[in-house]
Amino acid sequence: MKLYISLSIALIVLVLDLASKNWVESALEFGQRIPLTGFFNLVLTYNPGAAFSFLSEESGWQRWFLSGVAGSAALLIVFLLNKYKHEKLFCMSLSLILGGALGNLYDRVTLGHVVDFLDFYIGTYHWPAFNIADSAIFIGAALMIYESFQHKEDSKNSKAKVK
């Protein structure tokens, strides 16, 4: 996959993420919930930490630490996108992860926290709220895992043909 296509996918994810967060912040007050189904709400919440609010109770150093990790990961991803441009599924997964990482990085640097608003639940159990960036990162990681199993199958088939 050509680098400009991969970066375009990441840019689309970034734009969708930032636009959705902007809309939610303009439509809801902090903590406000809008029930949409029996298992899904829109809710405006802020996460100063990482996934599942990891490090959210810290004094503020996590903002810059997590920003550094995300920035370094973004640079590494661009390098990998260029190096492995012939592996389409791998590049697609990295593009989704890059777009999501940049969306959350933008929030973390400019706001000091990440805006979350998608709230899925069963009964009284609520999954931690998340956003479009988190969804893209998850889908990208799932695709990467799937792609890694594809390579194992290809290797097994190649070895079987050689024997």
SENUVO-47482 format. One record per residue (C-alpha): x, y, z; residue number from 0; chain. Coordinates in steps of 0.2 Angstrom, whole numbers, plus 5000, padded with zeros to 4 digits. Example, Ala and Ser with C-alpha at 12.3 -4.5 7.8 and 13.67 -1.06 7.14 Angstrom:
SENUVO-47482
x: 5062 | y: 4978 | z: 5039 | resi: 0 | chain: A .
x: 5068 | y: 4995 | z: 5036 | resi: 1 | chain: A .
end
This chain:
SENUVO-47482
x: 5000 | y: 5000 | z: 5000 | resi: 0 | chain: A .
x: 5007 | y: 5017 | z: 4995 | resi: 1 | chain: A .
x: 5012 | y: 5028 | z: 5010 | resi: 2 | chain: A .
x: 5001 | y: 5042 | z: 5005 | resi: 3 | chain: A .
x: 4986 | y: 5030 | z: 5005 | resi: 4 | chain: A .
x: 4991 | y: 5024 | z: 5022 | resi: 5 | chain: A .
x: 4993 | y: 5041 | z: 5029 | resi: 6 | chain: A .
x: 4976 | y: 5046 | z: 5020 | resi: 7 | chain: A .
x: 4967 | y: 5032 | z: 5030 | resi: 8 | chain: A .
x: 4975 | y: 5039 | z: 5046 | resi: 9 | chain: A .
x: 4970 | y: 5056 | z: 5042 | resi: 10 | chain: A .
x: 4952 | y: 5051 | z: 5039 | resi: 11 | chain: A .
x: 4952 | y: 5042 | z: 5056 | resi: 12 | chain: A .
x: 4960 | y: 5058 | z: 5064 | resi: 13 | chain: A .
x: 4947 | y: 5069 | z: 5056 | resi: 14 | chain: A .
x: 4932 | y: 5058 | z: 5061 | resi: 15 | chain: A .
x: 4939 | y: 5056 | z: 5079 | resi: 16 | chain: A .
x: 4941 | y: 5075 | z: 5082 | resi: 17 | chain: A .
x: 4925 | y: 5080 | z: 5073 | resi: 18 | chain: A .
x: 4915 | y: 5067 | z: 5084 | resi: 19 | chain: A .
x: 4924 | y: 5073 | z: 5100 | resi: 20 | chain: A .
x: 4920 | y: 5092 | z: 5096 | resi: 21 | chain: A .
x: 4902 | y: 5088 | z: 5092 | resi: 22 | chain: A .
x: 4900 | y: 5078 | z: 5109 | resi: 23 | chain: A .
x: 4908 | y: 5092 | z: 5119 | resi: 24 | chain: A .
x: 4897 | y: 5105 | z: 5111 | resi: 25 | chain: A .
x: 4881 | y: 5094 | z: 5113 | resi: 26 | chain: A .
x: 4883 | y: 5088 | z: 5131 | resi: 27 | chain: A .
x: 4889 | y: 5094 | z: 5148 | resi: 28 | chain: A .
x: 4902 | y: 5084 | z: 5157 | resi: 29 | chain: A .
x: 4895 | y: 5068 | z: 5164 | resi: 30 | chain: A .
x: 4878 | y: 5070 | z: 5155 | resi: 31 | chain: A .
x: 4871 | y: 5054 | z: 5148 | resi: 32 | chain: A .
x: 4860 | y: 5052 | z: 5133 | resi: 33 | chain: A .
x: 4852 | y: 5034 | z: 5133 | resi: 34 | chain: A .
x: 4851 | y: 5028 | z: 5115 | resi: 35 | chain: A .
x: 4847 | y: 5010 | z: 5117 | resi: 36 | chain: A .
x: 4846 | y: 4997 | z: 5131 | resi: 37 | chain: A .
x: 4864 | y: 4994 | z: 5130 | resi: 38 | chain: A .
x: 4872 | y: 5011 | z: 5124 | resi: 39 | chain: A .
x: 4873 | y: 5029 | z: 5130 | resi: 40 | chain: A .
x: 4882 | y: 5044 | z: 5124 | resi: 41 | chain: A .
x: 4891 | y: 5052 | z: 5139 | resi: 42 | chain: A .
x: 4904 | y: 5065 | z: 5140 | resi: 43 | chain: A .
x: 4919 | y: 5060 | z: 5151 | resi: 44 | chain: A .
x: 4937 | y: 5064 | z: 5151 | resi: 45 | chain: A .
x: 4951 | y: 5052 | z: 5154 | resi: 46 | chain: A .
x: 4968 | y: 5060 | z: 5159 | resi: 47 | chain: A .
x: 4976 | y: 5042 | z: 5159 | resi: 48 | chain: A .
x: 4978 | y: 5028 | z: 5147 | resi: 49 | chain: A .
x: 4967 | y: 5013 | z: 5142 | resi: 50 | chain: A .
x: 4954 | y: 5009 | z: 5156 | resi: 51 | chain: A .
x: 4959 | y: 5025 | z: 5165 | resi: 52 | chain: A .
x: 4976 | y: 5018 | z: 5169 | resi: 53 | chain: A .
x: 4987 | y: 5031 | z: 5178 | resi: 54 | chain: A .
x: 4972 | y: 5043 | z: 5178 | resi: 55 | chain: A .
x: 4974 | y: 5047 | z: 5197 | resi: 56 | chain: A .
x: 4992 | y: 5053 | z: 5195 | resi: 57 | chain: A .
x: 4998 | y: 5071 | z: 5197 | resi: 58 | chain: A .
x: 4999 | y: 5076 | z: 5179 | resi: 59 | chain: A .
x: 5016 | y: 5068 | z: 5174 | resi: 60 | chain: A .
x: 5006 | y: 5055 | z: 5164 | resi: 61 | chain: A .
x: 5000 | y: 5068 | z: 5151 | resi: 62 | chain: A .
x: 5018 | y: 5071 | z: 5145 | resi: 63 | chain: A .
x: 5023 | y: 5053 | z: 5147 | resi: 64 | chain: A .
x: 5009 | y: 5046 | z: 5137 | resi: 65 | chain: A .
x: 5011 | y: 5060 | z: 5124 | resi: 66 | chain: A .
x: 5029 | y: 5055 | z: 5122 | resi: 67 | chain: A .
x: 5024 | y: 5036 | z: 5120 | resi: 68 | chain: A .
x: 5011 | y: 5041 | z: 5107 | resi: 69 | chain: A .
x: 5022 | y: 5053 | z: 5097 | resi: 70 | chain: A .
x: 5036 | y: 5040 | z: 5097 | resi: 71 | chain: A .
x: 5024 | y: 5026 | z: 5092 | resi: 72 | chain: A .
x: 5017 | y: 5037 | z: 5078 | resi: 73 | chain: A .
x: 5035 | y: 5040 | z: 5071 | resi: 74 | chain: A .
x: 5038 | y: 5021 | z: 5072 | resi: 75 | chain: A .
x: 5022 | y: 5017 | z: 5063 | resi: 76 | chain: A .
x: 5026 | y: 5029 | z: 5049 | resi: 77 | chain: A .
x: 5043 | y: 5021 | z: 5047 | resi: 78 | chain: A .
x: 5035 | y: 5004 | z: 5047 | resi: 79 | chain: A .
x: 5021 | y: 5009 | z: 5034 | resi: 80 | chain: A .
x: 5035 | y: 5014 | z: 5022 | resi: 81 | chain: A .
x: 5046 | y: 4999 | z: 5025 | resi: 82 | chain: A .
x: 5032 | y: 4986 | z: 5023 | resi: 83 | chain: A .
x: 5021 | y: 4995 | z: 5010 | resi: 84 | chain: A .
x: 5019 | y: 4979 | z: 5000 | resi: 85 | chain: A .
x: 5009 | y: 4971 | z: 5015 | resi: 86 | chain: A .
x: 4992 | y: 4979 | z: 5013 | resi: 87 | chain: A .
x: 4983 | y: 4972 | z: 5028 | resi: 88 | chain: A .
x: 4998 | y: 4976 | z: 5039 | resi: 89 | chain: A .
x: 4998 | y: 4994 | z: 5033 | resi: 90 | chain: A .
x: 4979 | y: 4995 | z: 5035 | resi: 91 | chain: A .
x: 4980 | y: 4990 | z: 5053 | resi: 92 | chain: A .
x: 4995 | y: 5002 | z: 5056 | resi: 93 | chain: A .
x: 4985 | y: 5016 | z: 5047 | resi: 94 | chain: A .
x: 4970 | y: 5014 | z: 5059 | resi: 95 | chain: A .
x: 4982 | y: 5013 | z: 5074 | resi: 96 | chain: A .
x: 4991 | y: 5029 | z: 5068 | resi: 97 | chain: A .
x: 4975 | y: 5039 | z: 5066 | resi: 98 | chain: A .
x: 4968 | y: 5034 | z: 5083 | resi: 99 | chain: A .
x: 4985 | y: 5037 | z: 5092 | resi: 100 | chain: A .
x: 4986 | y: 5054 | z: 5084 | resi: 101 | chain: A .
x: 4968 | y: 5058 | z: 5089 | resi: 102 | chain: A .
x: 4971 | y: 5054 | z: 5107 | resi: 103 | chain: A .
x: 4988 | y: 5063 | z: 5106 | resi: 104 | chain: A .
x: 4980 | y: 5079 | z: 5100 | resi: 105 | chain: A .
x: 4968 | y: 5078 | z: 5115 | resi: 106 | chain: A .
x: 4981 | y: 5074 | z: 5128 | resi: 107 | chain: A .
x: 4993 | y: 5088 | z: 5122 | resi: 108 | chain: A .
x: 4979 | y: 5102 | z: 5119 | resi: 109 | chain: A .
x: 4967 | y: 5097 | z: 5133 | resi: 110 | chain: A .
x: 4977 | y: 5087 | z: 5146 | resi: 111 | chain: A .
x: 4965 | y: 5073 | z: 5144 | resi: 112 | chain: A .
x: 4956 | y: 5062 | z: 5131 | resi: 113 | chain: A .
x: 4938 | y: 5065 | z: 5127 | resi: 114 | chain: A .
x: 4927 | y: 5049 | z: 5128 | resi: 115 | chain: A .
x: 4909 | y: 5047 | z: 5124 | resi: 116 | chain: A .
x: 4904 | y: 5030 | z: 5119 | resi: 117 | chain: A .
x: 4896 | y: 5020 | z: 5134 | resi: 118 | chain: A .
x: 4891 | y: 5002 | z: 5131 | resi: 119 | chain: A .
x: 4884 | y: 4992 | z: 5146 | resi: 120 | chain: A .
x: 4875 | y: 4977 | z: 5151 | resi: 121 | chain: A .
x: 4863 | y: 4979 | z: 5166 | resi: 122 | chain: A .
x: 4873 | y: 4990 | z: 5178 | resi: 123 | chain: A .
x: 4890 | y: 4985 | z: 5171 | resi: 124 | chain: A .
x: 4897 | y: 4998 | z: 5160 | resi: 125 | chain: A .
x: 4912 | y: 4996 | z: 5149 | resi: 126 | chain: A .
x: 4924 | y: 5010 | z: 5151 | resi: 127 | chain: A .
x: 4919 | y: 5025 | z: 5140 | resi: 128 | chain: A .
x: 4929 | y: 5026 | z: 5124 | resi: 129 | chain: A .
x: 4930 | y: 5036 | z: 5107 | resi: 130 | chain: A .
x: 4932 | y: 5034 | z: 5089 | resi: 131 | chain: A .
x: 4951 | y: 5034 | z: 5091 | resi: 132 | chain: A .
x: 4951 | y: 5020 | z: 5103 | resi: 133 | chain: A .
x: 4939 | y: 5010 | z: 5091 | resi: 134 | chain: A .
x: 4952 | y: 5013 | z: 5077 | resi: 135 | chain: A .
x: 4966 | y: 5007 | z: 5088 | resi: 136 | chain: A .
x: 4957 | y: 4992 | z: 5093 | resi: 137 | chain: A .
x: 4951 | y: 4987 | z: 5075 | resi: 138 | chain: A .
x: 4969 | y: 4990 | z: 5069 | resi: 139 | chain: A .
x: 4976 | y: 4979 | z: 5083 | resi: 140 | chain: A .
x: 4964 | y: 4965 | z: 5079 | resi: 141 | chain: A .
x: 4968 | y: 4966 | z: 5061 | resi: 142 | chain: A .
x: 4986 | y: 4965 | z: 5065 | resi: 143 | chain: A .
x: 4983 | y: 4949 | z: 5075 | resi: 144 | chain: A .
x: 4973 | y: 4942 | z: 5061 | resi: 145 | chain: A .
x: 4987 | y: 4946 | z: 5049 | resi: 146 | chain: A .
x: 5000 | y: 4938 | z: 5059 | resi: 147 | chain: A .
x: 4990 | y: 4922 | z: 5059 | resi: 148 | chain: A .
x: 4989 | y: 4923 | z: 5040 | resi: 149 | chain: A .
x: 5007 | y: 4923 | z: 5039 | resi: 150 | chain: A .
x: 5009 | y: 4908 | z: 5050 | resi: 151 | chain: A .
x: 4997 | y: 4899 | z: 5038 | resi: 152 | chain: A .
x: 5006 | y: 4904 | z: 5023 | resi: 153 | chain: A .
x: 5023 | y: 4898 | z: 5031 | resi: 154 | chain: A .
x: 5015 | y: 4881 | z: 5035 | resi: 155 | chain: A .
x: 5009 | y: 4879 | z: 5017 | resi: 156 | chain: A .
x: 5025 | y: 4885 | z: 5010 | resi: 157 | chain: A .
x: 5035 | y: 4872 | z: 5021 | resi: 158 | chain: A .
x: 5023 | y: 4858 | z: 5016 | resi: 159 | chain: A .
x: 5025 | y: 4861 | z: 4998 | resi: 160 | chain: A .
x: 5044 | y: 4861 | z: 4999 | resi: 161 | chain: A .
x: 5044 | y: 4844 | z: 5007 | resi: 162 | chain: A .
end
